[in-house]
């Protein structure tokens, strides 16, 4: 596996902290009436000011700093003039190449929180519950990212929490290793494939991007339009993504993309 030296991890921690702060600023700026292109321009500017390069622009054919996914769009949503509306759920996915190393992070939010959530049948409350499950799955999965555990421990945790809440993993999309390349081995599925013992061992110094990619509906995805990038749920159900880049450290998992307080 592609383990890192302490000096390399230090660079990733510095870059990841800056990226986490950028993501938080983008989430704070995402309100009703704000266009996706406005968020894209903001991300591009913040990444440059942070001394980095947009990771996603290093992907052949992709020329944007972000992937912005609204409602049924799961991943690779291209920024457009679409203006966010009341009740939308938005995923902001952003990566940064800093001092030769990538970090990657994503988060989903409801554009406007419910004014007076009601028990039973309130769509806004349902959306909040949906997102809470993804957040819980991310934190619990990160806790499994420990020396001596295996990728399967992470995958099983994600699957148990998401499916236990009545939702479905998008099984064709996975987390990944990260470092000098944006996407490195190993793959980190959100569901357990085979036995845990047959999955890759987690070793000190490995850096991985853990992603919770799931949907309210079946989790089957299709191309959402003709741009060649946008992937959406086939049944048009809502989807969400929660992601952090993490280092497997002797003392336990360390989140690289946590915003600077």
Backbone torsions as a table, in degrees:
resi	resn	phi	psi	omega
1	UNK	NA	158.3	-173.6
2	UNK	-86.0	82.2	179.6
3	UNK	-84.2	159.1	-176.3
4	UNK	-115.5	154.1	172.8
5	UNK	-78.1	167.8	178.1
6	UNK	-61.9	-36.5	178.6
7	UNK	-66.8	-39.6	179.0
8	UNK	-67.8	-40.7	177.8
9	UNK	-63.7	-37.3	177.9
10	UNK	-61.0	-40.9	177.6
11	UNK	-64.5	-40.8	179.3
12	UNK	-67.9	-35.5	177.7
13	UNK	-65.7	-41.0	179.3
14	UNK	-65.4	-48.5	179.3
15	UNK	-65.0	-40.4	-179.2
16	UNK	-64.6	-39.3	177.5
17	UNK	-62.7	-41.2	178.0
18	UNK	-65.7	-39.8	178.9
19	UNK	-66.3	-40.9	178.0
20	UNK	-59.5	-38.6	177.5
21	UNK	-66.5	-38.9	177.1
22	UNK	-62.2	-46.5	179.4
23	UNK	-59.1	-42.6	-179.3
24	UNK	-62.6	-39.1	177.8
25	UNK	-65.2	-38.4	178.0
26	UNK	-66.7	-42.9	178.0
27	UNK	-62.0	-40.6	179.5
28	UNK	-65.2	-29.6	-177.0
29	UNK	-85.3	-11.4	-175.2
30	UNK	-83.9	103.3	-178.7
31	UNK	-136.2	169.4	174.9
32	UNK	-54.1	131.9	177.4
33	UNK	91.8	-9.3	177.1
34	UNK	-86.0	133.6	-179.2
35	UNK	-85.1	154.8	176.2
36	UNK	-62.1	-36.5	178.5
37	UNK	-63.9	-32.9	177.0
38	UNK	-64.2	-42.9	177.8
39	UNK	-65.5	-38.8	177.4
40	UNK	-61.6	-46.7	179.8
41	UNK	-63.1	-39.0	178.3
42	UNK	-63.7	-44.2	179.5
43	UNK	-61.9	-46.2	-179.9
44	UNK	-57.6	-44.2	-179.3
45	UNK	-66.9	-43.6	-178.5
46	UNK	-65.8	-39.3	178.9
47	UNK	-64.1	-43.7	178.2
48	UNK	-62.1	-45.7	-179.9
49	UNK	-65.2	-26.0	178.5
50	UNK	-80.7	-3.6	178.5
51	UNK	86.3	18.0	-177.4
52	UNK	-115.7	-175.6	175.2
53	UNK	-126.4	141.9	179.1
54	UNK	-64.6	117.4	-178.8
55	UNK	-57.3	-41.2	-173.2
56	UNK	-66.4	-24.6	177.7
57	UNK	-72.9	-9.9	176.0
58	UNK	-85.3	-7.9	177.4
59	UNK	-82.4	127.0	-176.1
60	UNK	-54.5	124.7	176.2
61	UNK	88.8	-8.4	-179.3
62	UNK	-104.6	126.4	-172.6
63	UNK	-118.4	19.3	-178.5
64	UNK	-115.5	155.8	179.9
65	UNK	-83.1	-20.7	-175.1
66	UNK	-127.8	163.8	159.6
67	UNK	-116.4	123.7	-176.4
68	UNK	-120.4	115.1	-169.0
69	UNK	-119.7	122.6	-176.3
70	UNK	-111.5	126.8	173.2
71	UNK	59.3	-104.2	-175.9
72	UNK	-80.2	-9.7	177.9
73	UNK	-74.0	127.4	-174.1
74	UNK	-92.0	-55.9	-179.2
75	UNK	-144.9	165.7	173.0
76	UNK	62.3	28.2	176.2
77	UNK	-70.5	121.9	-178.0
78	UNK	-80.4	135.2	176.9
79	UNK	-59.8	137.5	-179.5
80	UNK	-138.5	-172.8	176.7
81	UNK	-80.8	0.8	-179.7
82	UNK	-54.9	131.9	178.7
83	UNK	-101.5	129.3	-176.0
84	UNK	-59.6	140.2	-176.8
85	UNK	-117.5	159.1	178.2
86	UNK	-56.2	124.0	177.8
87	UNK	95.5	-9.9	175.8
88	UNK	-61.9	150.6	163.9
89	UNK	-112.4	134.4	-172.8
90	UNK	-122.6	129.0	169.9
91	UNK	-103.3	126.2	173.5
92	UNK	-106.9	118.5	179.8
93	UNK	-117.7	126.3	-174.7
94	UNK	-148.3	143.9	178.0
95	UNK	-133.9	156.4	-179.9
96	UNK	-140.2	134.2	172.7
97	UNK	-94.4	118.9	-173.7
98	UNK	-138.2	122.3	-178.9
99	UNK	51.6	38.8	174.1
100	UNK	88.5	2.4	-176.8
101	UNK	-131.7	140.1	178.3
102	UNK	-90.3	147.6	160.8
103	UNK	-132.1	159.3	-169.4
104	UNK	-146.7	135.9	-178.6
105	UNK	-153.0	154.9	179.2
106	UNK	-153.1	153.9	177.9
107	UNK	-153.3	150.2	179.4
108	UNK	-117.5	138.1	178.7
109	UNK	-137.3	157.0	170.0
110	UNK	-86.3	132.0	-174.9
111	UNK	-66.5	-38.7	170.3
112	UNK	-130.6	131.0	177.8
113	UNK	-74.1	154.6	-179.6
114	UNK	-64.3	142.1	179.4
115	UNK	-73.7	-48.3	-178.1
116	UNK	-137.2	78.9	-178.7
117	UNK	-59.9	138.4	-178.6
118	UNK	-117.1	149.6	176.5
119	UNK	-72.6	130.4	173.3
120	UNK	79.8	110.9	172.3
121	UNK	81.5	3.7	178.7
122	UNK	-86.0	113.7	-177.2
123	UNK	-59.6	-36.9	-179.1
124	UNK	-66.2	-40.7	178.3
125	UNK	-65.4	-39.3	178.0
126	UNK	-61.8	-41.1	178.4
127	UNK	-65.4	-40.9	178.6
128	UNK	-62.3	-43.3	178.9
129	UNK	-63.5	-40.3	178.3
130	UNK	-58.5	-45.5	-179.0
131	UNK	-72.1	-34.2	178.0
132	UNK	-60.3	-36.2	179.0
133	UNK	-63.2	-43.2	178.8
134	UNK	-64.2	-42.2	177.5
135	UNK	-61.9	-46.1	179.6
136	UNK	-59.7	-43.5	-179.7
137	UNK	-62.0	-38.7	179.7
138	UNK	-63.9	-49.4	-177.8
139	UNK	-63.3	-40.9	180.0
140	UNK	-68.9	-36.5	178.4
141	UNK	-67.5	-41.3	177.8
142	UNK	-60.4	-38.5	179.9
143	UNK	-62.8	-21.3	178.1
144	UNK	-85.2	-7.7	-175.9
145	UNK	-82.9	71.1	-173.1
146	UNK	-125.4	149.6	176.5
147	UNK	-54.2	128.1	179.0
148	UNK	96.8	-22.1	171.7
149	UNK	-77.5	178.2	178.8
150	UNK	-126.3	163.8	177.5
151	UNK	-53.3	-35.7	-179.4
152	UNK	-60.2	-29.9	176.3
153	UNK	-64.7	-39.9	177.4
154	UNK	-66.4	-48.4	-177.2
155	UNK	-60.8	-45.4	-178.8
156	UNK	-63.0	-39.6	179.9
157	UNK	-62.6	-45.8	179.2
158	UNK	-60.1	-50.2	-176.7
159	UNK	-61.8	-43.6	-178.0
160	UNK	-60.8	-44.3	-176.7
161	UNK	-72.3	-46.9	-176.4
162	UNK	-67.4	-50.0	-178.2
163	UNK	-71.7	-29.7	177.0
164	UNK	-64.7	-23.7	178.0
165	UNK	-90.9	0.2	177.4
166	UNK	94.0	10.1	178.7
167	UNK	-106.7	179.6	-176.3
168	UNK	-129.7	140.2	173.9
169	UNK	-71.3	141.2	168.5
170	UNK	-83.4	99.4	-166.7
171	UNK	-78.0	-13.1	-179.9
172	UNK	-88.1	-1.7	179.0
173	UNK	-122.7	142.0	-172.7
174	UNK	-139.1	161.3	166.3
175	UNK	-73.9	-178.4	-169.6
176	UNK	-163.1	161.6	167.6
177	UNK	-68.7	160.2	-177.3
178	UNK	-151.0	149.9	180.0
179	UNK	171.9	-118.4	176.5
180	UNK	-65.7	-24.5	172.7
181	UNK	-110.3	148.3	178.3
182	UNK	-65.6	-39.2	178.8
183	UNK	-122.7	109.3	179.2
184	UNK	-119.2	162.8	167.3
185	UNK	-64.8	154.5	1.5
186	UNK	-92.4	161.5	169.0
187	UNK	-73.4	147.2	-179.9
188	UNK	-126.3	88.4	-179.9
189	UNK	-65.7	155.7	174.9
190	UNK	-88.6	13.0	177.1
191	UNK	-147.1	156.4	-176.3
192	UNK	-82.5	119.6	177.4
193	UNK	-103.4	111.2	-177.9
194	UNK	75.5	-146.1	-177.8
195	UNK	-99.5	152.8	177.4
196	UNK	-58.9	-40.0	-176.0
197	UNK	-62.8	-23.5	-179.9
198	UNK	-89.8	-5.0	-179.7
199	UNK	-88.1	160.5	-175.0
200	UNK	-60.2	143.4	177.9
201	UNK	-78.7	140.0	176.6
202	UNK	-88.2	124.3	-176.3
203	UNK	-118.2	152.6	178.8
204	UNK	-57.9	132.5	178.1
205	UNK	95.4	-7.0	175.1
206	UNK	-71.3	144.1	175.8
207	UNK	-122.9	127.7	-173.7
208	UNK	-136.3	154.9	173.3
209	UNK	-109.0	111.6	-179.9
210	UNK	-91.7	124.9	-176.2
211	UNK	-124.9	131.0	171.7
212	UNK	-101.3	107.5	-176.8
213	UNK	-120.7	111.7	-170.5
214	UNK	-150.9	170.0	-175.6
215	UNK	-141.9	156.8	174.4
216	UNK	-69.5	-30.2	-177.4
217	UNK	-96.9	-138.6	-170.7
218	UNK	-72.5	-25.7	-176.5
219	UNK	87.4	-0.2	175.1
220	UNK	-78.2	134.2	-176.3
221	UNK	-119.3	156.7	177.6
222	UNK	-141.5	167.6	170.9
223	UNK	-67.8	128.0	-174.0
224	UNK	-78.2	-18.8	179.2
225	UNK	-161.0	-158.5	-174.3
226	UNK	-101.1	13.8	-176.4
227	UNK	-80.2	-9.3	177.6
228	UNK	83.3	0.1	-178.1
229	UNK	-123.3	-48.4	-169.8
230	UNK	-64.5	121.7	176.0
231	UNK	-111.1	129.6	-175.5
232	UNK	-131.4	163.2	176.8
233	UNK	-68.4	137.2	-179.2
234	UNK	-62.8	-36.7	-177.8
235	UNK	-90.5	6.8	177.8
236	UNK	67.0	18.2	177.2
237	UNK	-76.3	159.0	-179.8
238	UNK	-67.1	148.5	178.0
239	UNK	-135.9	165.6	-179.9
240	UNK	-153.1	157.8	176.9
241	UNK	-137.9	133.5	171.5
242	UNK	-127.5	128.9	-173.0
243	UNK	-146.7	138.0	168.5
244	UNK	-134.8	147.8	167.8
245	UNK	-88.1	138.0	-170.0
246	UNK	-137.2	145.1	171.4
247	UNK	-107.8	137.2	175.8
248	UNK	-83.0	105.3	-175.2
249	UNK	-112.2	159.0	-178.5
250	UNK	-57.9	-38.3	-176.9
251	UNK	-83.2	-2.6	-178.4
252	UNK	126.6	176.6	-177.6
253	UNK	-65.5	139.4	177.3
254	UNK	-121.4	121.9	178.6
255	UNK	-76.2	121.6	-178.9
256	UNK	-82.4	-29.7	-171.4
257	UNK	-103.0	28.4	175.5
258	UNK	-77.2	132.8	-178.4
259	UNK	-61.5	144.5	176.7
260	UNK	-69.4	123.9	-176.8
261	UNK	-68.9	NA	NA
